Amino acid sequence: MSLSLGMMLSAQALAVTCQSDVSFDRWLEDFKKEALANGIKPQVLAAASPYMKFEQRIVHRDRAQGVFNQSFLKFSDRLIPASRLQRGQAQISSHAALFAKVEKEFGVPAPILTAFWGLESDFGTNTGNSNVFGALATLAYDCRRPDYFRPQLMDALRIVQRGDLTVDEMMGGDWAGELGAMQFTASDYYKNALDYDGDGKRNLVKSTPDTVASAANFLKNLGWKRGEPWLQEVRLTKDLPWDQADLTIQLPVSQWKAWGVKPAYGALPADAMKASLLLPMGRKGPAFLAYENFQVLQGWNNSMVYVTTVAYFATRLAGAPPVHRGDPDIEVMQPNDVSELQRILLRMGEDIGEPDGKVGAKTRAAIKRAQLKVGLPADSYPTTELLQKLRASASR
């Protein structure tokens, strides 16, 4: 995603050390043989090959995705300024007929599609300046996620071979190899792109109809449910069972009502509808009911702060008021402190992956279990209070 522009931590500070067993040239030679064996035509491979070069700056960018360490309020404030909200509303108005047609066919409403469009590329004005083939070749060769990026590079070749884009049209992509106004990965592009303007090409770089319809098709294929909500801000009581605030826990709206959850605006949906309580900044911050369609959005991007911001942006485009910001003194732990907390959780036997200072799903689950163990409200949110209690327990 191009969201990382200008918001990265020091690449040198976060770089990991790893070496490939073979040189890039040898690796590329083997990849080309595989591509030909998989049906890529020699002329397509020849056209793309001059751009398949190793770029160290791409590796640095991959190691330094500090933007997703930001709190929900900081991230959403930065990504949804008033000007972007106004432009989003203008896009919905100017493309009203297209959005209506797409929603009728795929069931995905204009605010959701516009929110992704706005955050992924500022409505097509910022799609990146990297060569897609160079970016993907670099990341497929690099040691961190080769099994993910190697198929992406193959699908980038398939996009050209199918006639959707020329090699030249794939020059203005994101540093991670995503392209077009919706910043699709090459594999998502190849599987979900549609020719919606009838010109015979699936062009998500230049065609707005293709772009909007392809995004809707992608979400439909991920499981989007027509006519259902995705996210709604709510107000909470102080004696809520906080351990139930978890995206892995889905309860009927009637149960949330019984626990005193009330809508911040409008009305809650039918009692039988399932929802999770989402507290992106813990019990003292903003609170949302996240419905099943919210879970679908995670198939687009698994960063919780990003998906929550997309979903919130879409609610604003649909007419919701600004979010209640919660306690003005709410704590946001720094990555170094989160890393220390993660190391302690690892020593406690928790499976959280590498201690990287990022609060992902595994870390949140481990935090909840630790909070229950030390007698704190189990809202899955990292705090200095929890860190201090775990330090004290570890020193005994």
Secondary structure, DSSP 8 states (H G I E B T S, - for coil): -GGGTT----HHHH------SS-HHHHHHHHHHHHHHTT--HHHHHHHGGG----HHHHHHHH--GGGGS-HHHHHHHHS-HHHHHHHHHHHHHTHHHHHHHHHHH---HHHHHHHHHHHHTTTT---SB-HHHHHHHHHHSSSSHHHHHHHHHHHHHHHHHTSS-TGGGSSB-TTS-BTTTTB-HHHHHHH----SSSSS--TTT-HHHHHHHHHHHHHHHT--TT---EEEEE--TT--GGG--TT--EEHHHHHHTT-EESSS----TTSEEEEE-TT-TTS--EEEEHHHHHHTTT---HHHHHHHHHHHHHHTT--------TT-----HHHHHHHHHHHHHTT----S--S---HHHHHHHHHHHHHHTS-------HHHHHHHHHHHH-
